[in-house]
Amino acid sequence: MKKNLLSIIILALLVVNIVLSAIMMISVTSASKKTAALVADISTIIGLEIDGIEKTGVAGAVSQQDTVVYTLSNTEMTIPLKAGADGKVHYAVGKVSLSINSTHEDYATYYTEDFSSKEGLIEDIIFSVLANYTMEEASGNPSQIKAEILQKIQELYGSDFIFGVSFSFLYS
């Protein structure tokens, strides 16, 4: 008889445990959904503050077929960077490419055979932008540098037919 009574008590405790676990899961699930939504909102806000520079939105509208990629100069660019906390002068060495919209109305005007003759102006923009960054800042925030270079190139031409800047730099 004592074995049956012990079995009934264990069964009752098991049922109570299952009920309490179900209640806890329901309450935790709703709280975790609210927490996930809050984290998503915070990351969206932080993401907007980190990017900081307004994006034109043109890049998303240009298809791969309409994109022309122009790589600046045949040799690698060597750009001196601002001295960092260590006081040493560091350099960025690499290549820069521009993404150009071939269906843009200004494409025929600006992207002609003498586009390469204006390469020096674009390189000067790249040099002046990168020279304002230390090695740590440049390697840690390439998207801001790209956006700043793009903005200045678009100001140079007065057009957004160049919609993207990509680069690969090694910092030393």
C-alpha positions in Angstrom: 0.0 0.0 0.0 2.8 2.3 0.8 4.3 1.7 -2.7 1.0 2.7 -4.3 0.8 5.9 -2.2 4.3 6.8 -3.0 3.6 6.2 -6.7 0.5 8.5 -6.5 2.6 11.3 -4.8 5.3 11.0 -7.5 2.6 11.1 -10.2 1.0 14.2 -8.7 4.3 15.9 -8.4 5.1 15.1 -12.0 1.8 16.6 -13.2 2.4 19.7 -11.1 5.9 20.0 -12.6 4.6 19.7 -16.2 1.9 22.3 -15.5 4.4 24.7 -14.0 6.9 24.1 -16.8 4.1 24.9 -19.4 3.2 28.1 -17.6 6.8 29.2 -17.4 7.4 28.5 -21.1 4.4 30.5 -22.1 5.5 33.5 -20.0 9.1 33.2 -21.1 8.2 33.0 -24.8 6.2 36.1 -24.8 8.9 38.0 -22.8 11.6 36.7 -25.2 9.6 37.9 -28.2 9.4 41.4 -26.7 13.1 41.3 -25.9 14.0 40.2 -29.4 11.9 43.1 -30.8 13.6 45.6 -28.5 17.0 44.3 -29.5 16.1 44.6 -33.2 14.9 48.2 -32.7 18.1 49.1 -30.8 20.3 47.5 -33.4 18.5 49.4 -36.1 18.9 52.7 -34.3 22.6 52.0 -33.7 23.1 50.9 -37.3 21.7 54.2 -38.5 24.0 56.2 -36.2 27.1 54.2 -37.2 26.6 54.7 -40.9 25.9 58.4 -40.4 26.3 59.4 -44.0 23.2 59.4 -46.1 23.1 56.8 -48.8 21.8 57.7 -52.2 20.0 54.4 -52.8 21.1 54.3 -56.4 23.2 51.2 -56.0 20.2 49.0 -55.3 18.5 50.1 -58.4 21.4 49.3 -60.8 21.5 45.8 -62.2 24.7 43.9 -62.8 24.3 44.3 -66.6 24.1 48.0 -66.3 27.2 48.3 -64.0 30.6 49.2 -65.4 33.5 48.7 -63.0 36.5 51.0 -63.6 39.7 50.3 -61.7 41.9 53.3 -61.0 45.5 53.1 -62.3 47.5 50.1 -63.2 49.7 50.2 -60.1 48.8 50.0 -56.5 48.2 53.3 -54.7 50.4 54.0 -51.6 48.7 56.5 -49.3 50.2 57.9 -46.1 47.8 57.8 -43.2 47.5 60.1 -40.2 49.8 59.2 -37.4 48.1 57.2 -34.7 48.6 56.8 -31.0 52.0 55.1 -31.5 53.3 58.3 -33.4 54.4 56.3 -36.4 53.3 57.1 -40.0 51.4 54.2 -41.5 50.5 53.6 -45.1 47.5 52.1 -47.0 48.5 50.2 -50.1 45.9 48.9 -52.6 43.6 49.5 -55.5 40.3 51.4 -55.9 37.4 50.6 -58.2 34.4 52.6 -59.1 31.0 51.2 -60.0 29.4 53.2 -62.8 25.8 53.1 -64.0 25.9 52.7 -67.8 22.2 53.6 -68.2 22.5 56.9 -66.3 21.9 60.0 -68.5 25.4 61.4 -67.5 27.2 58.2 -68.4 27.8 59.3 -72.0 28.8 62.8 -71.0 31.4 61.9 -68.3 32.5 58.3 -69.0 34.2 58.8 -72.3 37.6 57.7 -73.6 39.2 60.6 -71.6 37.8 59.3 -68.3 41.2 58.0 -67.5 42.7 61.5 -67.9 40.6 62.7 -65.0 41.8 59.8 -62.8 44.2 62.1 -61.0 41.3 64.2 -59.6 39.7 61.0 -58.2 43.0 59.8 -56.8 43.4 63.2 -55.1 40.0 62.8 -53.4 41.0 59.3 -52.2 44.3 60.5 -50.9 42.7 63.5 -49.1 40.0 61.3 -47.5 42.3 58.5 -46.4 44.9 60.9 -45.1 42.4 62.1 -42.4 42.3 58.6 -40.8 44.7 56.7 -38.7 45.5 53.0 -39.5 43.1 51.9 -36.7 40.3 54.1 -37.9 40.7 53.2 -41.6 40.8 49.5 -41.0 37.9 49.6 -38.5 35.5 51.7 -40.6 35.8 51.1 -44.3 32.2 51.7 -45.1 32.3 55.3 -43.8 35.5 56.0 -45.9 33.8 54.5 -49.0 30.7 56.7 -48.4 32.8 59.8 -47.9 34.9 59.1 -51.1 31.8 58.4 -53.1 30.1 61.7 -51.9 33.2 63.8 -52.9 33.4 62.1 -56.3 29.7 62.7 -56.9 30.3 66.3 -55.9 33.2 66.6 -58.3 31.1 65.4 -61.3 27.8 66.9 -60.1 26.2 63.6 -60.8 25.5 60.2 -59.2 26.4 58.1 -62.3 29.2 56.7 -60.1 27.2 54.9 -57.5 29.8 52.8 -55.7 33.4 52.8 -54.5 35.2 49.6 -53.5 38.8 49.2 -52.4 41.2 46.7 -51.1 43.9 48.2 -48.9 46.6 46.6 -46.8 47.6 48.8 -43.9 51.1 48.8 -42.6 
